[in-house]
């Protein structure tokens, strides 16, 4: 029985990881309806593990359940997305300032090494994408935790974090944007390493402001549909 439970849990974990990546990368588009029968077939799953995975995605705010409409990938309006980026600009700016004050030297060195691995990944994608897995491999996640501000990290790494990841990846595929974003990340970490909180905050806010302006431009051009 224990072995069976472990196998079921593993299958649920695999389904969760697969579906979350599909949502972040846009393979499952915002607003798209989730069909359990089709997914069971595609992922070679029974209903139990799939429903567990869907429940976890729903708790992260990536899926929404509507009466008589089933389960869909979450979607936001253009105005809501731009507001999310304005919120991020302020909150992540503060996180960068506090990371400069509180992040241990060892964590800063590790973060620089992570950015080196990001650079290799961008090169492998021929400069066309900048995909960051969640958690410690994610630059913004590391800055939030490095701020040593538990309340701020909780706000940044809750529903806001998972919803924004959906759009960050889609925007990272813009021509030239992956290398530009990586350069901005490096300058922020350099300011943190120099313990210059004011500069780190300024650079982070400018980084996210640039991303927001990129969103506005793409929406106006009809390239990004929300």
C-alpha positions in Angstrom: 0.0 0.0 0.0 2.8 2.4 0.9 4.6 1.7 -2.4 1.4 2.3 -4.3 0.9 5.6 -2.5 4.5 6.6 -3.4 3.9 5.8 -7.0 0.7 7.7 -7.1 2.4 10.7 -5.5 5.3 10.5 -8.0 2.8 10.5 -10.9 1.0 13.5 -9.4 4.3 15.3 -9.0 5.2 14.6 -12.6 1.9 15.8 -13.8 2.1 18.9 -11.7 5.6 19.8 -13.1 4.6 19.0 -16.6 1.4 21.1 -16.5 3.0 24.0 -14.7 5.8 24.2 -17.3 3.2 24.0 -20.1 1.3 26.9 -18.5 4.4 29.0 -18.0 5.7 28.5 -21.5 2.3 29.1 -23.0 1.7 25.6 -24.4 -1.5 25.8 -22.3 -2.6 29.3 -23.1 -4.3 31.8 -20.7 -8.1 31.1 -20.7 -7.6 27.6 -22.2 -10.0 24.9 -20.9 -8.4 21.9 -19.3 -9.9 18.6 -20.4 -9.2 15.8 -17.9 -9.9 13.0 -20.3 -7.4 14.4 -22.9 -4.8 15.1 -20.3 -5.1 11.6 -18.8 -4.4 10.2 -22.3 -1.5 12.6 -23.1 0.2 12.1 -19.8 -0.7 8.4 -19.4 -2.4 9.1 -16.0 -5.4 8.0 -14.1 -7.8 10.6 -12.8 -6.5 10.5 -9.2 -3.0 11.8 -9.8 -4.2 14.3 -12.4 -6.8 15.8 -10.2 -4.3 16.1 -7.4 -2.0 18.0 -9.8 -4.8 20.2 -11.0 -5.7 21.0 -7.4 -2.2 22.1 -6.6 -2.1 24.3 -9.7 -5.5 25.8 -8.7 -4.1 26.6 -5.2 -1.2 28.5 -6.9 -3.6 30.6 -8.9 -2.6 29.1 -12.2 -6.0 27.4 -12.8 -9.5 28.6 -12.0 -12.6 26.6 -11.6 -15.9 28.0 -12.7 -19.4 26.4 -12.2 -20.6 24.7 -15.3 -17.5 25.8 -17.2 -14.9 23.4 -15.8 -11.2 24.3 -15.2 -9.3 26.9 -17.2 -5.8 28.4 -17.2 -6.0 31.7 -15.4 -6.0 34.8 -17.5 -5.7 38.5 -16.7 -6.7 41.6 -18.7 -4.0 43.9 -20.1 -4.8 46.5 -17.5 -4.5 43.9 -14.7 -1.1 42.6 -16.0 0.3 46.1 -16.2 -0.9 46.8 -12.6 0.9 43.6 -11.5 4.1 44.9 -13.0 3.7 48.3 -11.2 3.3 46.3 -7.9 6.4 44.3 -8.7 8.4 47.4 -9.5 7.9 48.7 -6.0 8.1 45.5 -4.0 11.0 44.0 -5.9 12.9 47.3 -5.7 12.6 47.1 -1.9 13.6 43.4 -2.0 16.8 44.3 -3.9 17.6 47.1 -1.5 17.3 44.8 1.5 19.2 42.0 -0.2 22.1 44.4 -0.6 21.9 45.0 3.2 21.2 41.4 4.3 22.2 38.7 1.7 25.2 36.8 2.9 28.3 36.9 0.7 28.1 33.1 0.0 24.6 33.6 -1.4 25.7 36.4 -3.6 28.5 34.3 -5.1 26.0 31.5 -5.6 23.6 33.8 -7.4 26.4 35.0 -9.7 27.1 31.4 -10.5 23.4 30.9 -11.3 23.5 33.8 -13.7 26.5 32.1 -15.4 24.3 29.0 -15.9 21.5 31.3 -17.2 23.9 32.7 -19.8 24.7 29.2 -21.0 21.0 28.4 -21.3 20.4 31.5 -23.3 23.3 30.6 -25.6 21.9 27.1 -26.1 18.6 28.7 -27.0 20.5 30.9 -29.5 19.5 34.0 -27.7 15.8 33.4 -28.3 14.5 32.6 -24.8 15.3 33.0 -21.1 13.4 30.4 -19.2 14.1 30.2 -15.5 12.8 27.2 -13.4 11.1 28.2 -10.2 12.7 28.4 -6.8 16.5 28.8 -6.3 17.2 28.8 -10.1 15.0 31.9 -10.6 16.8 35.2 -10.2 13.7 37.1 -8.8 13.0 34.3 -6.4 16.5 34.5 -5.0 16.3 38.3 -4.6 13.1 38.0 -2.7 14.4 35.3 -0.3 17.7 37.2 -0.1 16.0 40.2 1.3 15.5 38.3 4.6 12.1 40.1 4.8 9.7 37.2 5.4 6.5 39.2 4.8 7.9 40.8 1.6 9.0 37.4 0.3 5.6 35.9 1.2 3.9 38.5 -0.9 6.3 38.3 -3.8 6.4 34.5 -3.9 2.7 33.8 -3.5 0.1 33.9 -6.3 1.8 37.0 -7.7 5.0 35.1 -8.4 3.3 32.2 -10.3 1.0 34.4 -12.3 3.8 36.7 -13.4 6.0 33.7 -14.4 3.4 33.0 -17.1 4.1 36.3 -18.8 7.8 36.6 -18.0 8.6 33.7 -20.3 6.4 34.9 -23.1 8.1 38.3 -23.0 11.6 36.8 -22.7 11.3 35.4 -26.3 11.4 38.9 -27.7 14.4 39.6 -30.1 17.4 40.6 -28.0 15.5 40.6 -24.7 17.1 37.5 -23.2 20.7 39.0 -23.3 19.4 42.4 -22.2 17.5 40.9 -19.2 20.6 38.9 -18.2 22.8 42.0 -18.3 20.2 43.9 -16.1 20.3 40.9 -13.7 24.1 41.0 -13.5 24.1 44.8 -12.8 21.6 44.3 -10.0 23.7 41.6 -8.4 26.8 43.7 -8.7 25.1 46.5 -6.8 24.0 44.0 -4.1 27.6 42.7 -3.9 28.8 46.2 -3.4 26.2 46.6 -0.6 24.8 49.6 -2.4 21.1 49.3 -1.5 20.0 52.5 -3.2 21.6 51.5 -6.5 20.2 47.9 -6.3 16.7 49.3 -5.7 17.0 51.7 -8.6 18.3 49.1 -11.0 15.6 46.5 -10.1 12.8 49.1 -10.5 14.3 50.2 -13.8 14.5 46.5 -14.9 10.8 45.8 -14.2 9.7 49.1 -15.6 11.5 48.2 -18.8 9.6 44.9 -18.9 6.3 46.7 -18.3 7.0 49.1 -21.2 7.8 46.1 -23.3 4.4 44.6 -22.5 2.7 47.8 -23.4 4.5 48.0 -26.7 3.7 44.4 -27.6 0.0 44.9 -26.7 -0.2 48.0 -28.8 1.5 46.1 -31.7 -0.9 43.2 -31.3 2.0 40.8 -30.8 1.0 40.0 -27.2 -2.7 39.0 -26.8 -4.0 38.9 -23.3 
